Each structure stands twice: as C-alpha cells, then as structure tokens.
Amino acid sequence: MKRIPLIIATSIIALAGSAHGSSFIGTTDAVAGSLINTIDATSDATSGNNKVVLEAREDAASFVGSDGQLRSVRLEAALNHIRQSAPDLEATDMQLAEAILAL
C-alpha cells in the first residue's frame, strides 16, 4: 500500500517540474521576442548598437552559467542598451542575458 502514495508523489513532482519548465520557457521566449523586436526597431537608426548586444553573447553565457556572479563591461553595455531601447520591457538581468543567448 505504501507504493501508491510514492507513485502519486513522484507524479506530482514530475508535473510540477514540467510546469515550472514550461513557464520558464514561456518567459524566456517572451523576453527574447521583445529583445529581437527591440534590436530590429533600432537597427535602421543605429546599426552599431546592435553590435553591442551581439558581442555580449559570450559574456551573457558566462553570466547565465555562473548564476549571475560573472558580470562584464560588454554585458552591462548590452543590458543598458536594451533597457534604453525598450524602457517598458520588464525583465531581470538574467532574463535579458538568456534572451541575448537566444539571438
């Protein structure tokens, strides 16, 4: 009889994990979509600024891989550019770094 509660508990944990993963993916996709639109919107006016974001990809990977511990000048410049280009965008530094990686 003790196996049934264990199976139920395992199923609930699996479902909770997949729900959390789906919401994370949805959030990352939404932020990446906004970031891509921001880059597209600013590309006509200043093509050099897009380079700032694209050159920060490696630094964004370090930032994400270190769980936000490693920050660099290039990543900070990209984050500032994104926030100036899209002031209504509500995203954390981690979400923006993940979105940069998705470009």
Residue pairs with C-beta under 8 A, 6 or more apart in sequence:
27 95
28 95
28 98
28 99
28 102
29 102
31 89
31 91
31 95
31 96
31 98
31 99
32 98
32 99
32 102
32 103
34 86
34 89
34 91
34 99
35 53
35 82
35 86
35 89
35 96
35 99
35 100
35 102
35 103
36 103
38 82
38 85
38 86
38 89
39 50
39 53
39 85
39 103
41 85
42 49
42 50
42 85
43 50
49 81
49 85
52 74
52 77
52 78
52 81
53 78
53 81
53 82
53 100
53 103
54 103
55 74
55 78
56 72
56 74
56 75
56 77
56 78
56 100
57 100
57 101
57 103
59 70
59 72
59 74
59 75
59 78
60 75
60 78
60 97
60 98
60 100
60 101
61 101
62 70
62 72
62 75
63 70
63 71
63 72
63 75
63 93
63 94
63 97
64 94
64 97
64 98
64 101
68 93
68 94
75 97
78 96
78 100
79 93
79 96
79 97
82 89
82 96
83 89
91 99
